[in-house]
């Protein structure tokens, strides 16, 4: 049986402060429509130059800790040559993609893990995220 490939783009408004958006529910909903109980891989990719994707526990402080660590590593000051500042360096530290296992049509994550978009841009722009299932 040949594998299938299904893809969909979603758009998030990121606001004017650095933030993390939990994409786990969007990934789960996409897989309900695309995976049909099959095994495969979910690829999540952000098409925004100042965003990355992380697999992290949310709600217990880890999300705030990650943003604080990124502020320490990539401070918003005048040292950056690009007009977007430190944000364009973010994808080198928090990659713009994640590939995750799908087992029996379900996203396989640890009990406390979530798929999150990490955005350090303060431009108030939108981020486009592409979800792709191969199974």
Secondary structure, 3 states (H helix, E strand, C coil): CCCCEEEEEEEEECCCCCEEEECHHHHHHHHHHHCCCCCEEEEEEECCCCEEEEEECCCCCHHHHHHHHHHHHCCCCCCCCCCCHHHHHHHHHCCCEEEEEEECCEECCCCCCEEEEEECCCCCCEEEEEEEEEC
